[in-house]
Every structure is written in C-alpha cells, then in structure tokens.
C-alpha cells in the first residue's frame, strides 16, 4: 500500500510545489520593486545597485564558502559576461522604476522574452517560427502603445525599461550555456560580484548609508527579497518546465501593476491596459512556443533510437 501511495504523493507535490515556488518568487520580486520605488530620492541607482549586489555577495559567500571556493565554475569568461549583462539589466530597470509609474516600467521590461528569442537566433542559430515573429511584432506594437507613439515626456524612463528588457533577454539566452555545467548559486554569485564591481566606483564617490531604522529595513529588504526570490525561482524550475516557470513568473507584472495602481496611484490609462495586455500575452505565448520547439527538437533527436530498424 505504501509503495503505491508514494509515487502519487511525489506527483502531487511537484504539481503544487512548482507553481507555489514561482508565485512566491514573483511576489518577492514585486516587494523588491516596491522597495526600490519607495526608497528616498537621495539614493541613486548606484546606491541601490551596490546594496543589492554587495549584500548578495556577502550572504552567498558566508553560506557557501564552507564548501570550498564558491567562485569555482565552468566557463568563467561567460560567467563574467553574464554577470555584466544581468547587472546592466537591473540598473536599467532601477532607473525606469525611479522615473516611471512602477506598473508601466515592469510591463515594458517584461518584453524581454522577445529579445531572448532574437538573441537565441543570433547566438545559437535557433530558428524563429512565424508564430514567434508574430508575437515579437505584437510586443513591438504594445511597446509603441505604451510609449503613446511619442518620443517625449518620460521617454528616458521608457527607453531604460526597454534597454533593461534587451539586456535581460541577452542574459536569459546566455544562461542556456552556463547552466549545462554551473549551478544556479554560482551563476547568481558572479552576477552579484560583477554588479558590485560596476557600482562600487560611483557608490564610493558619494557614499551613503541608511540614516534610520526604516531605511535600514528597506535596504535589508532589497537584499534579502532579491536573494530569496532568486533561490525560490531556481528551486521552482526543478518542479515545472521552463515555459511553465516563465508563465508563472510573468505574474510579477500583474502583482506589480496591482500594487502600483492600488497603492501608489499609478495611472491606468487605455495605453497601459491595451499595450500591457499585448506585451504580457505575447510574452506568455513566446514562452509556450519556445517550449513546443524544444519538445520537437527532443523528439527528432530520439526518433532514430526508438525506430524498429535501430533496434534490429
């Protein structure tokens, strides 16, 4: 009896754990976005970035240094490049969040699956299907609606959100190679380390430490919400497929938009709703199309081994 129950229990746990880990990560990333938005104007992107990156390095080194050199990984050059692109994505997103309504910044940023599809073609030669091209086109239209088709007003904030999406798309693409021989912790450690090196010079020019218990709580919240969210997301991918994880993580846009509109007074114009739905829907569809493409490639690779002739 017990042997029959165990497999069912494992399947049930996987079906529940995957969405729970991903949704918890999305909620914590929403908390991170909110803290970045609410931190006082005296904190520049370099201060916020340094706190996040250096805090991440400290925590990861303290926890994992006992097991040996935490920086020992495969393809160090690519780890460094990925750390730089990921840092550029985060700093661009901080800039956008500080300049734009938080909901608008996140919707534009979540155009990154479209950039990921383009970079996958440019770097790995992965074919882009007509359906994926259609999704990318819809993303571009959605961005145009969000921009209100005018290059004025808060254009710099919109541009930085788009630049962040481009760097995030490149970062996600590079992870495809890195995760073959590197665990998520070392990839994240190099990300935090490169971010620390990039932000340290500007932070050192105008050093700033939290001046009150509330500010300390917010800064520590930025550090620990980002680390916990990252680890929860990585764990979630053990329980669900890539496209499923991407769809669940896209809920960050919904959570952030709700917080921004309900609590921060973000405007909810027709541009936001129509453009946001086009970008969000296309991002979800792109994740699904890429997953179906991966399944087809896997089937093609295994078909000869499964044919009757190969067995004979």
C-alpha positions as CSV (number, residue, x, y, z in Angstrom):
1,X,0.0,0.0,0.0
2,X,2.7,2.5,1.0
3,X,4.7,1.8,-2.2
4,X,1.6,2.7,-4.3
5,X,1.0,5.9,-2.4
6,X,4.5,7.3,-2.7
7,X,4.6,7.9,-6.5
8,X,1.2,9.7,-6.3
9,X,2.5,11.8,-3.4
10,X,5.6,12.8,-5.4
11,X,3.5,13.8,-8.4
12,X,1.1,15.8,-6.3
13,X,3.9,17.6,-4.5
14,X,5.6,18.5,-7.8
15,X,2.3,19.8,-9.3
16,X,1.7,22.0,-6.3
17,X,5.3,23.0,-5.4
18,X,6.3,24.3,-8.8
19,X,3.5,27.0,-9.0
20,X,4.0,27.8,-5.3
21,X,7.7,28.4,-5.6
22,X,7.3,30.5,-8.8
23,X,4.4,32.6,-7.4
24,X,6.3,33.2,-4.2
25,X,9.3,34.3,-6.2
26,X,7.1,36.7,-8.2
27,X,5.6,38.2,-5.1
28,X,9.1,38.7,-3.6
29,X,10.3,40.4,-6.8
30,X,7.2,42.6,-6.5
31,X,8.3,43.5,-3.0
32,X,11.8,44.3,-4.3
33,X,10.3,46.6,-7.0
34,X,8.2,48.4,-4.4
35,X,11.1,48.9,-2.0
36,X,13.2,50.3,-4.9
37,X,10.4,52.7,-5.8
38,X,9.8,53.9,-2.2
39,X,13.4,54.4,-1.2
40,X,14.2,58.1,-0.8
41,X,15.4,60.2,-3.8
42,X,18.8,60.6,-2.2
43,X,19.5,57.0,-3.0
44,X,20.7,56.8,-6.7
45,X,20.7,53.7,-8.8
46,X,24.3,53.2,-7.9
47,X,23.5,53.1,-4.2
48,X,20.6,50.8,-4.7
49,X,22.5,48.6,-7.0
50,X,25.5,48.4,-4.7
51,X,23.4,47.5,-1.7
52,X,21.7,44.7,-3.7
53,X,24.8,43.3,-5.3
54,X,27.3,43.6,-2.4
55,X,24.7,42.3,0.1
56,X,24.1,39.3,-2.2
57,X,27.9,38.6,-2.4
58,X,28.2,38.7,1.4
59,X,25.3,36.3,2.0
60,X,26.3,33.8,-0.7
61,X,29.9,33.7,0.3
62,X,29.1,33.3,4.0
63,X,26.7,30.5,3.3
64,X,28.7,28.6,0.6
65,X,32.4,29.3,1.3
66,X,32.4,26.4,3.8
67,X,32.1,24.0,0.9
68,X,35.2,25.3,-0.9
69,X,35.9,28.1,-3.4
70,X,32.4,29.5,-4.2
71,X,33.8,31.1,-7.4
72,X,35.0,27.8,-8.9
73,X,32.9,27.2,-12.0
74,X,33.0,26.3,-15.7
75,X,33.4,29.0,-18.4
76,X,34.5,31.8,-16.1
77,X,34.6,34.3,-19.0
78,X,30.9,33.7,-19.9
79,X,30.0,33.8,-16.2
80,X,31.6,37.3,-16.1
81,X,29.8,38.4,-19.3
82,X,26.5,37.1,-17.9
83,X,27.1,39.0,-14.7
84,X,27.7,42.2,-16.6
85,X,24.6,41.9,-18.8
86,X,22.5,41.0,-15.8
87,X,23.8,43.9,-13.8
88,X,23.1,46.3,-16.8
89,X,19.5,44.9,-16.9
90,X,19.0,45.5,-13.2
91,X,20.5,49.0,-13.2
92,X,18.4,49.9,-16.3
93,X,15.2,48.6,-14.5
94,X,16.0,50.6,-11.4
95,X,16.3,53.7,-13.5
96,X,13.0,53.0,-15.2
97,X,11.2,52.3,-11.9
98,X,12.5,55.5,-10.4
99,X,11.3,57.6,-13.4
100,X,8.1,55.9,-14.4
101,X,5.0,54.5,-12.7
102,X,6.1,51.1,-11.4
103,X,3.4,49.3,-13.4
104,X,4.5,50.8,-16.7
105,X,8.2,50.1,-16.1
106,X,7.5,46.4,-15.4
107,X,5.2,45.9,-18.3
108,X,7.8,47.3,-20.7
109,X,10.6,45.3,-19.0
110,X,8.6,42.1,-19.5
111,X,9.1,42.4,-23.2
112,X,12.4,40.6,-22.6
113,X,11.2,37.2,-24.0
114,X,11.0,38.8,-27.4
115,X,14.6,39.9,-27.1
116,X,15.6,36.5,-25.9
117,X,14.1,34.9,-29.0
118,X,16.1,37.3,-31.2
119,X,19.4,36.7,-29.3
120,X,18.8,32.9,-29.4
121,X,18.7,33.2,-33.2
122,X,21.8,35.5,-33.4
123,X,23.9,33.5,-30.9
124,X,22.8,29.9,-31.2
125,X,21.1,30.0,-34.6
126,X,17.8,28.9,-33.2
127,X,15.1,29.2,-35.8
128,X,12.3,31.8,-35.2
129,X,8.9,30.5,-36.3
130,X,6.3,32.6,-38.0
131,X,4.2,32.4,-34.8
132,X,7.2,33.7,-32.7
133,X,7.8,36.5,-35.3
134,X,4.1,37.4,-34.9
135,X,4.5,37.6,-31.1
136,X,7.6,39.8,-31.4
137,X,5.7,42.1,-33.7
138,X,2.8,42.3,-31.2
139,X,5.3,43.1,-28.5
140,X,6.7,46.0,-30.6
141,X,3.1,47.3,-31.2
142,X,2.4,47.0,-27.5
143,X,5.5,49.0,-26.6
144,X,4.5,51.6,-29.1
145,X,1.1,52.0,-27.5
146,X,2.7,52.3,-24.0
147,X,5.0,54.9,-25.4
148,X,1.9,56.6,-26.9
149,X,3.9,56.6,-30.1
150,X,5.6,59.8,-29.0
151,X,9.3,60.4,-28.0
152,X,8.6,62.9,-25.3
153,X,7.7,63.2,-21.6
154,X,9.2,60.3,-19.7
155,X,10.8,58.9,-22.8
156,X,14.1,58.3,-21.0
157,X,12.4,56.1,-18.4
158,X,10.6,54.2,-21.1
159,X,13.8,53.8,-23.0
160,X,15.7,52.5,-19.9
161,X,12.9,49.9,-19.3
162,X,13.3,48.8,-22.9
163,X,17.1,48.7,-22.6
164,X,16.7,46.6,-19.4
165,X,14.5,44.2,-21.3
166,X,17.1,43.9,-24.0
167,X,19.9,43.1,-21.5
168,X,17.6,40.7,-19.7
169,X,16.8,38.9,-22.9
170,X,20.5,38.5,-23.6
171,X,21.1,37.4,-20.0
172,X,18.5,34.7,-20.2
173,X,19.9,33.5,-23.5
174,X,23.5,33.2,-22.1
175,X,22.2,31.1,-19.1
176,X,21.3,28.4,-21.6
177,X,25.0,27.6,-22.0
178,X,26.0,28.3,-18.4
179,X,23.5,26.1,-16.7
180,X,24.8,23.0,-18.5
181,X,27.8,22.8,-16.1
182,X,27.1,25.5,-13.5
183,X,24.6,25.5,-10.6
184,X,22.3,28.5,-10.0
185,X,24.2,29.7,-7.0
186,X,27.5,30.3,-8.8
187,X,25.7,32.0,-11.7
188,X,24.0,34.3,-9.2
189,X,27.2,34.9,-7.3
190,X,29.0,36.1,-10.4
191,X,26.1,38.3,-11.2
192,X,26.3,39.9,-7.7
193,X,30.1,40.2,-7.9
194,X,30.1,41.9,-11.3
195,X,27.3,44.2,-10.2
196,X,29.4,45.1,-7.1
197,X,32.4,46.0,-9.2
198,X,30.3,48.1,-11.6
199,X,28.5,50.1,-8.9
200,X,31.4,50.4,-6.4
201,X,33.2,53.4,-8.0
202,X,30.1,55.5,-8.2
203,X,29.0,54.5,-4.7
204,X,32.4,55.4,-3.4
205,X,32.3,58.9,-4.9
206,X,29.1,59.6,-2.9
207,X,28.9,57.0,-0.1
208,X,25.6,56.8,1.6
209,X,24.4,54.6,4.4
210,X,20.8,54.3,5.8
211,X,20.1,57.0,8.3
212,X,17.2,55.5,10.2
213,X,15.8,52.1,11.2
214,X,13.1,52.4,8.4
215,X,15.8,52.9,5.8
216,X,17.9,50.0,7.1
217,X,14.8,47.8,7.0
218,X,14.2,48.8,3.3
219,X,17.8,48.3,2.3
220,X,17.9,44.9,4.0
221,X,14.6,44.1,2.4
222,X,16.1,44.8,-1.0
223,X,19.0,42.4,-0.3
224,X,17.0,39.5,1.2
225,X,13.9,39.8,-1.0
226,X,16.1,39.6,-4.1
227,X,18.2,36.6,-2.9
228,X,15.2,34.7,-1.6
229,X,13.2,35.4,-4.8
230,X,16.1,34.2,-6.9
231,X,16.5,30.9,-4.9
232,X,12.8,30.2,-4.9
233,X,12.6,30.7,-8.6
234,X,15.6,28.4,-9.2
235,X,14.0,25.8,-7.0
236,X,10.7,26.1,-8.8
237,X,12.3,25.1,-12.1
238,X,13.0,21.7,-10.5
239,X,9.3,21.1,-10.4
240,X,8.0,22.6,-13.6
241,X,9.0,23.0,-17.2
242,X,10.8,26.1,-18.5
243,X,7.8,27.6,-20.2
244,X,5.5,27.0,-17.2
245,X,8.0,28.7,-15.0
246,X,8.2,31.7,-17.3
247,X,4.4,32.0,-17.3
248,X,4.2,31.8,-13.5
249,X,7.0,34.4,-13.2
250,X,5.1,36.7,-15.6
251,X,2.6,37.1,-12.8
252,X,5.1,39.6,-11.3
253,X,3.7,42.1,-13.9
254,X,0.2,41.5,-12.6
255,X,1.2,41.8,-8.9
256,X,3.3,44.9,-9.5
257,X,0.6,46.6,-11.6
258,X,-1.9,45.9,-8.9
259,X,0.3,47.4,-6.2
260,X,1.2,50.4,-8.4
261,X,-2.4,51.2,-9.3
262,X,-4.0,50.3,-5.9
263,X,-1.4,51.8,-3.5
264,X,0.9,54.1,-5.4
265,X,-1.6,55.9,-7.6
266,X,-0.2,54.8,-10.9
267,X,-2.3,55.9,-13.8
268,X,-4.3,53.2,-15.6
269,X,-4.9,54.7,-19.0
270,X,-6.1,52.9,-22.1
271,X,-2.4,52.9,-23.3
272,X,-1.4,50.9,-20.2
273,X,-4.2,48.3,-20.4
274,X,-4.0,47.7,-24.2
275,X,-0.2,47.9,-24.5
276,X,0.3,45.9,-21.3
277,X,-2.1,43.1,-22.4
278,X,-0.4,42.9,-25.8
279,X,3.1,42.6,-24.3
280,X,2.1,40.3,-21.4
281,X,0.1,38.0,-23.7
282,X,2.8,37.8,-26.3
283,X,5.4,37.1,-23.6
284,X,3.4,34.2,-22.4
285,X,2.8,32.9,-25.9
286,X,6.5,33.2,-26.7
287,X,7.4,31.0,-23.7
288,X,4.9,28.4,-24.9
289,X,6.2,28.4,-28.5
290,X,9.8,28.0,-27.4
291,X,8.8,25.1,-25.2
292,X,7.0,23.4,-28.0
293,X,10.0,23.9,-30.2
294,X,12.3,22.3,-27.6
295,X,9.9,19.3,-27.4
296,X,10.0,18.9,-31.2
297,X,13.8,19.0,-31.3
298,X,14.0,16.5,-28.5
299,X,11.6,14.1,-30.3
300,X,13.7,14.4,-33.5
301,X,16.8,13.5,-31.6
302,X,15.3,10.4,-30.0
303,X,13.3,9.1,-33.0
304,X,16.2,7.2,-34.7
305,X,17.0,5.4,-31.4
306,X,13.3,4.4,-31.0
307,X,12.7,3.1,-34.5
308,X,12.4,-0.6,-35.1
309,X,15.3,-0.6,-37.6
310,X,17.7,0.8,-35.0
311,X,16.7,-1.9,-32.5
312,X,17.3,-4.6,-35.1
